[in-house]
Amino acid sequence: MNNKWPFYPDQLTDIMEPEMASLLQSGCAEKLTAPLLIVELQDGEPYYIPPINRYQHFQPLCHVFRNEDIYHIVGGDDACKAFEADKAREILLKNKITQRRKTIEEEETLIDQLSEAYACHLGFVDIVAPIVVAGKPIAVLLTGQRKPSPRKEGRIIEKINQIGTPESEYSADVQITNEARDNLKEMVPVFDFLERHNQKFLDELKVEAKLISSFARKEYDSRRTERQSEFTRQLLNLYYSTTVSQPHTVEDVSRSVDIVLDEVRKFCGATYVALFSWTNEDSGNILDLVGGSGIPQTLRNNTPYFHWQNAGFPLQGGIGKSDEQILDLLPALVRRGVIIKDEVLRSNAVFFYNASCVLPIVLADTYRAVILFGPFESDREVIVKNELAFLRLLADSIGHRFLMRFISVESEQKNNTWGDIADLITHEVGNRSQPIKTKLDIIGYYLNEDVDYSLEEAKKARDIAENMVVNLSRYASATFHVYQSRVIEEQMKVQLCALLEIINELIDEFRDYAKQKRISFVIGDDVSEFPQVEIHKEGIRIALRSIINNAIKYSHKDSRYIGIYGKSDTNNVEISIEDFGLGLPEDPAQKERLFKKGVQSEIRGKSADEPGEGIGLWKALKHVEAHGGEILAESSRVDKKNSKPGEGYRTVFTIKLPIHQAPIGRM
């Protein structure tokens, strides 16, 4: 049997033991009461299925001519076999058979088309019918020794006279005595018992050819299924071995996808296999290329994706089409479905336009994936329509399992997200409690007749504190939505805002807190000249207040001021917040860790007047990165003589933001 999937047989004995073929041959000969041979080609040479009865129903002349023991005609059987071999080659290698048939009905039509009657090299009428499996002839049935029409009977004597002479195409080398030749000629007139060739006999032979083809097809299907099942088992073992540990990222799953699909590609002989899949709750209609085999890395870097709805698949109700219908719609479906995000590189999607098979997968009407098979190797002559059942089995086995992996990753990340959101909200509420406490202290000082605060100041403190309490839920909600949506992934409401307005509001909020440390605020002139910036207002407010809060917290008393400066160009604005007091680690790696959740600077964490949670900078970075921005930090010593450890440092945190947000979302 052919060792390459889909294991299409080249000859009958690829899928059937010769003994079984002999039984079929003998049974058909008895049904037809005529000689019958099954011939196949092995490496281009004829191979005869061994007959149970060597001379089954041969008419007398043929029996004598092919049996050297009777009249000592040497080479007669070889001459007949040479003729039969050429006829077998003509049918099995016929040029007009350029493509395998796709259905059983088409295979039976092919049997009808190739079955024919013809004159043998001795002038009798023989008939041939092919055995067809997997769309092409793999052997032929040869029968005959029927009488020709009366006007052609004389040609038999003529052919007998040519035996052993150069005039005979097949019998030139046959050694025959004159006596044997005369005996053969004497046998011709007494052939009255032979039937003449007629359409009925040809139709009966076609029936036998179709029956043997059907039996052989079942044998082929059984053996092919066994080998495909073995590969599927091996593939699942490979899948489990590559995903033995719980994946934590999409990249972890994608590496496993590459390994598994590489085996699929090699087994099926496809030029490439690609998996486009749902990866998170924002995927929806857009399926990212998560892995594959045979796809150039440069193309993978172009980040192609599959647009489910563009390809004609519904957003509800599963796939909406059968695999056969999808196959009929290629390649238009692929042209609409496969897209590259970068418009400049979009033409590179043509790589996928020659896909030979597209198999969509759906779980729970929400989670979607698509597997694309590239063209199959030409020598395999894959009939895709015939192989859809197995390709679908592979697609479901792979697609469903990897979809579950992506769902698992998303669930794990979502659990982490909820934990992060809880920490962020707790931190935000905690941050706002300090200014509220400061305002309440002012009211307390006034009630205790502290001369430093007037009735007007106490009322103002009360109003500000009341406003802060009212807005606590609003700030918590802003924290929730900004982080949950991860602005970059999903459209958020942004608006043009004046950063100076936000900064002034925050200074009013923190002024009394800073005053307790005898620190004032200084705003640079450049800040007032900032253009309006397209931002999510509450998100940037939260980021700025985290850094300003830290600046006050980690400044020493009497450390002069907190500076707020800025600069801008046509594309970006930068806001720098400067404090004097505790510095930052000199090691760049440690400095970078400050932006990780729960990490504090050893200097600031141990020396600060107030304990921290290691969340403020992490939270600020989340909001800034959501806008496509970044936060830079630097620290330098300014007072080397009189400073104690952890003192005398100038620290600057700079928030860099784009003035306009790039269009968010994909097609």
N, C-alpha and C positions, 0 to 999 in steps of 0.2 A: 504494500500500500504506500502511496506517496507520503513521504515524511513531512511535507509542508502542508500546514493548514490552508484550505479546508480539506486536505487529503483526498482530492479528486483522483479516482483511479485511472490508470493508463491502460490497464487490461483487466479482464475478468478475474484472473487468478490473483489480482491484488486484493480482492475482497471475498474470494470464495476458494475453498480448497479444490484442487483438480478432481478429486473423487466425487465431490458434490456436483461439479460441473458435468462430469461423465454421466451421472445419474439423470440429470436434466436433459442432456443430449440424447441419451438412450430413450427416455420417456417420450420426448418429442418425435423421435424417429418412428416409434411404434404408433403414436397417434396419427402421424402423417402417412404411415406405411410407405415411407420413402427414405432413401439414404440421407443422413444428416450429419454434418460436421460443424463443430464450433472452432473457429480459428481466431487467434489474437496475434498481435505483434509484440515481440519482446526484443527490445533494442533493434527494431526494424526488421527482424526476421520472424517468419510465421511459426507459431506454436499451435499444434493441434491438441485439443482436449482429447485425452486417450479414450477411444471408443470401447464400450463393453463388448460389442460385437464388431470386429474390424470391418466386416463386409456387410454391414447392416443394410439390407434391402437394395444392394447394388444390382442393377440389371445385368444380365449375363455378359454382355460385351464388356462393360466396364469392369466387372468382376474378373474376367479373364485378362484384360489388358493390365490391371493393377496387381495381379497375382502371378509372380514369376514362376511359381511352382507348377502352373498348369501347362502353358505353352512355352515356357522359358523365354518370355518377352522381358528382356533386361532393360530396366529404366522406365518402364511404363508408369509405375506408381509415382516415380520422381517427376515425370513430365506432368502428370495430373496435379501433383502438389505445387509445382512451379506455377501452373496456370491459376490454381486456387489462391496461391499466395499473392499473385499480382492483383487478383480481384479483391482480396482482403485489403491490400494496400490502397487500392483505388477508393474503397469505401471509407476506410479508417483514416486515411490521410488526404481526403479530397479537399482541394483548395477552397471550395465554396463554403466549407465549414469553418468560418472565421470567428465565430462567437458562440459560446455555450448557450443553450436554451435555458430558460428560467423556470419553467413549470413542467409538470408531468404531461400536461396536454401538449405543450410544445415539443417535448421529447417524443411523444407518440406520433406527432405530426412529422417529426424528423425521420422516424422509422418508416412511415408511409412514403416519404419523399425519396429515401435512399434504397428502398426495396425495389428490385427489378429483375426481369428475366433477361437472359443473354445466351448466346451460342457458345458452347465450350469448344475447346481446341479439337474435339472429334466430331463436332457438328450437332451434338444433342443440346437440348434447352436446359440450362441450369438456372436456379433462382437464388438470389442473395437477399438477406434481411439483416440489418444491424441490431446489436444489443446496445442500448443506450442507457448510460447512467451518468448523473450529474451533468447532463446537457450535451455529452458527446459520445459517439460510438466507441466502445471499448473492445468489441469482438463482433464477428459476423457469423450468421447461420448460413451454411451452404448446402443446398439440396438440388435435386433435379433428375437428370437422365430421363427427361420427358421428350416425347417425339416432337420434332419440329413440324411446321406446316408441310403438306404434301409436296409443294414445289421446292422445298429445301431438303427433303430427305436424301436426294442424290448427293448432297454435299458430304454426307457421312462416308460414302464409299470413296469419294475424292480425298477426304482427310486420311482415311486408312491407307490409301495408296501413297500418301506423302510421309507416312511414318518412316523414320530412319533416313530421310533425305533432307537436304538444306531447305527445301521448300516449306517444311514444317517449322513453325515458330517455336513450338514446345517439344516436339518429338524428334527433332533432328538427331539427337544422340541416342535414341532408343535402338536397341539391338533386337531385330525381329527377323525370323526366317520367313521364306516365301510361304511355307506351309502354314505358319501361324497367321500370316497376313490373310491367306485365302480363307482360313477358318473364321477369322473375324468378319470378313465380307459375307460369308455364308450365313452368319448370324443375323445380319441386318434385316433381310426380308421377313424373318419370323418374329419381328417385334410387335406383332399385332396386339399382344397383351399390354404393351406400354401405353400409358395415357398421353394424349397430346397436352401440351401446355395450355392452361386456361387461367382466367382471372380468379376463378374460385380457389385454385390451389395457391396462387400468390397471396390471396387474402388470408388463407389458413396459415401460411407461413408467417405472415405479419402478426397474426394472433399469438403464435408461439414465441415470436421475438419479443412481443410486448409482455408476455407472461414471464419469460426469463429475465427481461429487463426489470420488471417489478420485483421479482424475487431478489435479483442482484442489488436493486436499490435499497431494499430492506436490510440486506447484509451490510451494505455500505453505511447506511444510516446508523446501524447498531455499532459498527466499529468506530465510526467518526464520533458518535456520542460518547463512547467510552473514553476516547482520547481527549475530547474536549472537557469531559468531566474531570479527568485526571489533571489537566492543566488548571481548571478552575480551582480544584483543591489545592494545588501547589501555589496558585496566586493568592488564595486566602491565607495560607500559611505565611507567605511572604508579607502580606498586609499586616497580619498580627505581629510578625517579628519586627517590622519597622515601626509599629505603633505600640510596642510593648509597654512603654511608659506613657503616662497621661500627658498629652500635648498641652503646652501652655500658650502657644502663639500660632497664628495662621502660618507663619514660616515653618514651624515644626511639622504641621500637617502637609504643607506643600512639598517638603523634602520627601516625605513618604509617598506622596502622589507621583513624584518624578520616578522613584524607584519602581513602583508598581506598574505605572504606564509604560515604562521602558520594556518590561517583560511582555506586556500586552502587544506592544508594537512589534517586537521581534517574533512573537508567536504568530500573529496575524499577517505579518509581512506588509504592514502599512508604512508609508513613508513618514507619517507622524501620527501621534495621538495626543489630543489636547483636552483638558478638563477645565471648563468654565463653571464657576460655582458661586453660590451664595456663601458669604463669609461672616456677615453680621447683620443685625436687624436693619441696618441702613441700606443693605444691598438691593432689596426690592426687585426692581425691574432689571437691574444691572448685575451681570455675573462676571466676576474678575477671572482672568486666566490664572489659575492657582497652581498649575503644574502640567507636565506633559513630557513627551519624548520625541526627538526628531525636530524640535522647533529651535531655530537659531537663537542664540542668546541675545543678539542685537534686536531681534523681533520681540522677544520677551521684555526687553528693556523699554520697548515702545508702549508697554502696558495696554495691550489689546483687551477688549472686553466684549461680552456677548449681550446684545440688547434683546431681552426676551420678547417684549411686545413688538418691537420692530420686525422680528422674525415671524410674527404672525401667531404667537402662542398667547393664550388668554391668561389674565391675571387671576382668574378664578375658574374652578372647574377642571383642574388638572392640565393636561397637554392639549386636548381638543382635536388631535389628529392621530391617526394610526401611523405606525412606522412606515408602512407602505405609502401612505399619502405624503409623508414628509420626504420620502425618497423621491417621489415623483416631482416634488417642488424644488429639488436641488437643480442648479446652484443658486437660484434666485433667493432662496431662504437664507443661505449663508451670506450672500452679498448684503442683505438687509440686516442680518444679525450681528456679524463680526465688525467691530468698529475700533479704531485706535483713537485715543483721547486727543492726542496732539494733531491738530489739523494739518500741520506741515508733513507729518509722517503718515497720515491717514491712508495714503495709497499703498502702504506696506501690507495692509490687510488682505491684499490680493493673494498673499501666500496661502490663505485658508480657502480661497474660492474654489479650489479643485477638490474639496472634501468629497469623499465617496459615500459618507454616511454621517448623519447627524442624529444623535439619540438624546432627547430631553428626558430629564428625571425630575419628579416632583414628590415632596414629602409634605403631608398635611396641608396641601394647597398653599403653603407659605415658603417652603425652602426649595430652591430650584438649582438645577445643574444641567449642563449640556456637555456631552462627549462628542468630539469630532474625530473621525478617522480620515486620514489622508488617503490618497490613491494607494491601492494594493499593488504589490510587485506583479509585473505583467505576466511572468511565467506561472503565476498561481491561478490566473484566469478566474478570479473570484466572481461569482454571481452574487452580488450583494443582496438582491431580493431573496435568494434562497438561503442566505446565511443570517438574515435578520434575527431569527429566533435566538441564535447563539450570541450574536453581537448585543442583542437586548439583554440577555442573561448577564453578559460581562458588564454592560453599562449599569444595570441595576445593582449587581453585586458590588461594583466599585463605587458607583455614584452614591448609593444610599449610605454605605459605610463612611465614606469621606464627608458626606453631608452631616452625618451624626457627629463626626469628629469636629467639624467646624461649629456645630451647634454647641458641643461640649466646651470648646474654647470660648465661644461667645458667652455662654452661661457663667463660666469661671471668671471671665473679665467683667461681666455684669455684676457678679457678686463683689468683686474687688471695687467696682465703680460705686456700688451702693455704700461700701465701707468708706471709700474716699469722700463721697458726698456727705456722709454723716460727719466725718472729721472736719470737712470744710465748713459745714453749717455750724458745728460746735465752735470751731475756731472763730468764725465770723461773729457769732453772738458773743463769744468771750471777748473779742477785740472791742466790741461796741460797749461792753459793760464798763470798761475803764473810763471813757469819756463821760458816761452817765454818772459813774461814781464821782468823778471830778465835779460835775455840776451839782450833785447832791451835797458834796462837801462845801461848796460855796454857799448853798442855802443854809447849811448847818452853821457855817461861820457867821452868817448874817444873824441867824436866830440867837446865836450865842453872843451877839453884839460885838463881833469882831470888826474893828474899825476899818479893816482893809476892804470890806465889801459893802456896797450901798444897797438900798432897797431895789433900785433900778437894776443893779447887777444880779441880785438874787432872783428877780422876776425873769430876767433874760435867761439865767441858768435854768430856771424851772421850765421855761418855754422850750429851750433847746433839748433838755432831758426828756420832756414829754414827747417832742417830735421824734427823738431817737427811739424811744420805746415803741411808738406807733409804727415806725418804719422797720423795726427789727424783722418782722415777717417778710417785708418786701425784699430786704437784703438777703435773707435766707433763701427766698424763692429765686432771686437772681443767681445766687451761687449754685443752686440746684440745676437750673436750666442751662446755664453756661457750660457747666461741666458735663452734664448728662448728654447734651447734644453735641459736644466736641465740635464747636463751630465749623471747623475745617471740613468735617464730614457732612454736615447738614446745614441747610440755610437757616440763619438766625436773623433776627430783626436788628439791623444796624441803622444808625442815623448820623447825620453830620452834627458834631458837637464841638463846643469851644472847650478845650482842655483847661484854659485859665479859670473858667467857671467852676469846673470840678475841683481844681486845686484850691481855689478860694474857699469853697464849701468845706473841704477837708481841713484847711487851716483853722477855720472858725470852730470846727468840731474838736480839734486837738489843741487849740490855743491855751486853754486852761491847764491841760495835762502838761504841756511844755513849760508853762509858767511855773509849775511846781518845782521844776528843775532849773528855773531861772534861765530858760532857753527861749529865744525868739525865732521867728521865721524871716528869712530874706528871700525875696523872689526876684530873679534876674529879669532885666528888661526884655530879653528875647522871648520869654514865656508869653508876654502880652502880645507879641507879634505872631504867635502861632496861627497858621491857617486852621480853619475848621477841619476836623478829622472824622473819617467815617468809622465809627466804632459801635460796639454794644456798650452803652453808657454805664450801666451798672457793673458790667464785668471789669472795665478799666478803672472805675471808681474803687472797686474792691482791691484790685492790684495795687493801685497807688496808696490806698489807705494802709495796706499791709506793710509797705516799705516805709511810709512815713511813721507808722506806729513803731516799727523796729528802730528807725533812726532816733526817735525820742527815747525808747526803752534802753538802747545801748549807748546813749550819749551820757557823759558825766555831767553832774550838776555844774553850773557855771561854765559850761563849754561853749559859751558865746551864742551860737545860732545853728539852726538847720537851714541849709541853703537849697533852694530849688531853682535850677537853671535849665536852659534848653537851647536847642538849635534845630533848624529845619532846612530842607531843600525841596525840590519839586516832588519828591517821592516819599520822603520819610520825615518824621519828627522824632526828636530825642529829648526825654525829660530826665535830668540828672538830679538826684537827691543826695545831698552831702551832709554828713554828720562828723562830729569830732569826739572821739572817746575810744571805745574798744575797736580793735582792728579785725582783719580777716586773716585766715591762714595764708601763709606765703606759698605753700604747695598748691599748684594749680588743680591737682586732682582733689585735694581736700576742699578747695574753694568750690569746685564743681559739685561736690557732694552736698553743699549747703542747700541746693535746690531740690534735694531728694526729700521725700516725705519722712518726717520723724527724725531728721538729722539736724543737729545743731553744731555750731562752731564750738570747739572746746574752750576757746578764749571767751566768747560771748556767753556761752551756756553757764560757765562757772562764775563769771564776774558780774553778770547783770543783776541789777537790783530786783528784777522781777523774773520769775521762772518762765521759760518758753516751752513750746510743744514741738518745735521743729516743723511747723506747718505753714507759717506765714509766707516764706519765700516760695515754697512748693506751690501754694495756692496762687500767688501772684504770677508765677511762671505759667501755670495752666491757663490763666485768662489771657496773658499776653501772647503765648504761643497760639492760642485759638484765633488770634487776629493775624497770624503770620508774622508776629514780632519776636523780639528776644530781649533778655535782660543781661546786662554786663555788670560786673562787680570788680572794683579795684580798691586797694588800701595801701597807704604809705605813711610812714612815721614823719611827724612834723615837729615834735619836741623831743629831742634825743637826750637832753641833759637832765631835765627835771621829771621826766615821765617814769611812772612805775610800770611793771609788767602789765600789758593789756591796756595801757593808757597812751595818750599822745598820738593817736592815729587819725588820719583823715580818711574816711571811707565814703565811696561814691557808688551808688547803684543807679544805672542808666537804663531806662526803658526806651526801646526803639520800636516805633510803630509805623506801618505804612499809612499814608494819608488816605488812600482809597483801598477798599477791600476788593480782591480779585473776585470775578464771578464765581459763585459757589454752586456746585451741583453738576451732574453729568447728564448726558442725553437720556 
